Amino acid sequence: MMDVIFNAIALILCTALLIPFYRVYKGPTVFDRLLGAAAVGAKTLTLILLFGLLFDRIDLFIDISLGYAVLNFVGVIAVGRYFGGGKRMSE
């Protein structure tokens, strides 16, 4: 019974990923695409944790999701700084 619930939630999350993917593909500006990429990363984190619950190894999947979250955050910040001109916040 729980497998059916997890599969339904995973299917809903996968369909919810289509909206930010559209923003990444069709975004009018680079920053819209970055925002879409960050949203895709957040939904992917949720899917990774859902798989951890499904396989009953949540401790392993929490470590994987934390690493993925750090990579997602640093990547979005780095690309945003690159396309934003590399200006500092204090300037």
MOWO-V833861 format. One record per backbone hydrogen bond with DSSP energy under -0.5 kcal/mol. CO is the residue of the C=O (numbers start at 0). NH is the residue of the N-H. Records with the same first field share a line. If there is no record, write none. Layout:
CO = NH, NH
This chain:
0 = 4
1 = 5
2 = 6
3 = 7
4 = 8
5 = 9
6 = 10
7 = 11
8 = 12
9 = 13
10 = 14
11 = 15
12 = 16
14 = 17
15 = 18, 19
16 = 20
17 = 21
18 = 22
19 = 23
20 = 24
21 = 25
22 = 26
28 = 32
29 = 33
30 = 34
31 = 35
32 = 36
33 = 37
34 = 38
35 = 39
36 = 40
37 = 41
38 = 42
39 = 43
40 = 44
41 = 45
42 = 46
43 = 47
44 = 48
45 = 49
46 = 50
47 = 51
48 = 52
49 = 53
50 = 54
51 = 56
56 = 59, 60
57 = 61
58 = 62
59 = 63
60 = 64
61 = 65
62 = 66
63 = 67
64 = 68
65 = 69
66 = 70
67 = 71
68 = 72
69 = 73
70 = 74
71 = 75
72 = 76
73 = 77
74 = 78
75 = 79
76 = 80
77 = 81
78 = 82
79 = 83
80 = 85
81 = 84
87 = 90
